[in-house]
Amino acid sequence: MGDEEQTKNNEVKTDHGNGQQSGKKRKKQKEVAIFGNYRNYYTYRIEQGLDEDPRIKIMKKEWFEGKTCLDIGCNSGLITITIAKNFGCKKIIGVDIDSARIEDAHWNLRKIVKMSERKNQLLMVDKSKDAETNAITITTSTDKTTSEISGDLFNRVSFKKDNFVQSFSTPGEKYDTILCLSVTKWVHLNWGDEGLITLFSKVYRLLEPGGVFILEPQPWKSYVSNRQVSEVASANYKNLEIFPDKFQEILLDKIGFREIENLSASLSGSKTGFNRPVLALWK
């Protein structure tokens, strides 16, 4: 799920009938996303010039390699796919409440697989040319990483439209790693304190013993700017009694997580307004 998108101004020229045009500015209609399900979230979340989301750099391969993982509020799936590609998950499922964002995620998966296969084909052509030039015989087998980046991603990455708080269920399924990045505010505003506790409790139940929960909570000032996104959000905002600065205490003392680490000390590359703590908690 995303966060507040900046309103942009477009200049519009108006003809007054005398051949003269005056420059007027009108505000482009702001995208309303009551669950934080912004369309192009990653385009303004990440600084220009970066190849991938900077949060990927603070993730550890050992949390994902060969593991079963879940990404709550996956939006268009770019984090989900990148984790699978970079860290070699056994399986990862991205869940989002918005069917349009899930469609985007499937599109992104197809695009990334196609680009990876094309890159692999070009690599093999280059290898063949080098072999001919140097009169060296080489095999055409690809390494494990290239294989994983191509069609195998379809077997390891999946997306599902669902409401994690109210209806998400995978009978008998447990996860080694669960991600919840910039989602807590939207759960909190839409389902109140009860919804937030349900989120945390459900994550804990779904984790394998020793599993890791990667959480990026939004700060309270972010709630203030989104409190009127809907009537439900406005009503819940007035009744909230649990604030983000108490999340760690609740997760450790009430939910039952045994250890916590702040990962974001080395985090850089996020645009202004997105410098948030990223926490790892162990069951």
Stockholm file with secondary structure:
# STOCKHOLM 1.0

chainA/1-283         MGDEEQTKNNEVKTDHGNGQQSGKKRKKQKEVAIFGNYRNYYTYRIEQGLDEDPRIKIMKKEWFEGKTCLDIGCNSGLITITIAKNFGCKKIIGVDIDSARIEDAHWNLRKIVKMSERKNQLLMVDKSKDAETNAITITTSTDKTTSEISGDLFNRVSFKKDNFVQSFSTPGEKYDTILCLSVTKWVHLNWGDEGLITLFSKVYRLLEPGGVFILEPQPWKSYVSNRQVSEVASANYKNLEIFPDKFQEILLDKIGFREIENLSASLSGSKTGFNRPVLALWK
#=GR chainA/1-283 SS CCCCCCCCEEEEEEECSSSCEEEEEEECCCCCCTTSCCTTHHHHHBCTTCSSCGGGGGSCGGGTBTCEEEEETCTTSHHHHHHHHHHCBSEEEEEESCHHHHHHHHHHHHHHHHHHHHHHHHHHHHHHHHHHHHTCCCCCCCCHHHHHHTTHHHHHEEEEECCTTTTCCCTTCCEEEEEEESCHHHHHHHHHHHHHHHHHHHHHHHEEEEEEEEEECCCHHHHHHHTTSSHHHHHHHHHCCCCGGGHHHHIIIIICCCEEEECGGGCCCBCTTCCCCCEEEEC
#=GC SS_cons         CCCCCCCCEEEEEEECSSSCEEEEEEECCCCCCTTSCCTTHHHHHBCTTCSSCGGGGGSCGGGTBTCEEEEETCTTSHHHHHHHHHHCBSEEEEEESCHHHHHHHHHHHHHHHHHHHHHHHHHHHHHHHHHHHHTCCCCCCCCHHHHHHTTHHHHHEEEEECCTTTTCCCTTCCEEEEEEESCHHHHHHHHHHHHHHHHHHHHHHHEEEEEEEEEECCCHHHHHHHTTSSHHHHHHHHHCCCCGGGHHHHIIIIICCCEEEECGGGCCCBCTTCCCCCEEEEC
//
